[in-house]
Amino acid sequence: MNASPSVLQRLEPVLAEAGGQVLYLTLNRPESRNAMSLAMVDALLQALADAEARGDVRAIVLRGAGGHFCAGGDLKDMAAARGAPDAATAMAAVNARFGALCLAYAATGIALVAVVEGTVMGGGFGLACVADLVLAGDSARFRLPETSLGVVPAQIAPFLVERLGYAEAKRLAVTGCQLDASQALALGLVHEAHPAGALDHAVAHALAGILRCAPQAVAATKALMARARFEAPAHLVSDAAQIFGHAVVGAEGTEGTTAFLQKRPPNWAPT
């Protein structure tokens, strides 16, 4: 992994940088605490599509510029939709577009790491719930403000329930209370909490672990676990066995077991 990523492209309002097999995406609207505009949604979707098309991106690190992760939806986009002739339909389209973003990042076979600091609200809260690994700085503050604004955390609700469980997701949504990083860690909303100065080291440590794992095996594991949320174990036995069998005799399985017997790193691991 290249420790000094080179800027490949600037997808306004998202910065996209590549370092080896890692793609770093930075929400880049610091003046609004990285509120999620439709332009940002489109940029994030394009960045993910490009990464998946490349085929060599094994991890995505998602964070926000200016000391904040994301303050939720952009009120300007909502105001424009509210002024449309059929405001409810226009508003629904804006909301659904963000739902498509969450679904895309939830479904990707690429490992997704979210680094959250400062404001993590609404849609930003939901986007953090989509990530495979969430690393929080001690400045992070989490809140679901939707019901206090007279609206509903519509698209993020499934991901809140998945990450937090029904009872905690409902509690946070109906009270709109704020969580700090330590409280989020206790609830399982984040996986690690670190002082701001230690976050980059935590990211590097997490990426080292991800890159030691075989990329196709990671993607297949993520897909199987996604199914396991909704399907009974008895319904998965046959399919899981087939997935395992193909993995064992496939290129990664063959290389992994051979490398283990030869006491060397597999060919996908950093040297």
URDA-V173102 format. One line per field, one symbol per residue. ss: DSSP state (H for helix, E for strand, L for the rest). phi: phi as a letter, one per 30 degrees, with the letter a starting at -180 (. if undefined). psi: psi as a letter, one per 30 degrees, with the letter a starting at -180 (. if undefined). Layout:
# URDA-V173102
ss: ???
phi: ???
psi: ???
This chain:
# URDA-V173102
ss: LLLLLEEEEEELLEEEEEELLEEEEEELLHHHLLLELHHHHHHHHHHHHHHHHHLLLLEEEEEELLLLLELLELHHHHHHHHLLLLHHHHHHHHHHHHHHHHHHHHHLLLEEEEEELLEEELHHHHHHHHLLEEEEELLLEEELLHHHHLLLLLLLHHHHHHHHLHHHHHHHHHHLLEEEHHHHHHHLLLLEEELHHHHHHHHHHHHHHHHLLLHHHHHHHHHHHHHHLLLLHHHHHHHHHHHHHHHHHLHHHHHHHHHHHLLLLLLLLLL
phi: .ddbecdcaccdcbccbcbiccccccdbbddchiedddddedddddddddddddicdcacccbcdiibdacjddddddddddddecdddddddddddddddedddddddddbccccbhdbbhddedddddddbcccddddbcacdeddcibbddddeddddddcidddddedddcidcccdddddddidccbbbeedcddddddddddddddcddddddddddddddddccdeddcedddddddddddcdddddddddddddhbdddcddc
psi: kkfikkkeljjkhkkkkkjbgkkjkjkhiffghhkjleeeeeeeeeeeeeeeeefgkfkkjklllggkdkgalkfeeeeeeffleieeeeeeeeeeeeeeeeeefefkfkkkkkjklbkjlceeeeeefflekkkklffkkkkjfeffggakidffeeeeeeefleeeeeeeeffglkkaeeeeeefgelfkklleffeeeeeeeeeeeeffkkeeeeeeeeeeeeefefkkefffeeeeeeeeeeeefleeeeeeeeeeeghlklffkk.
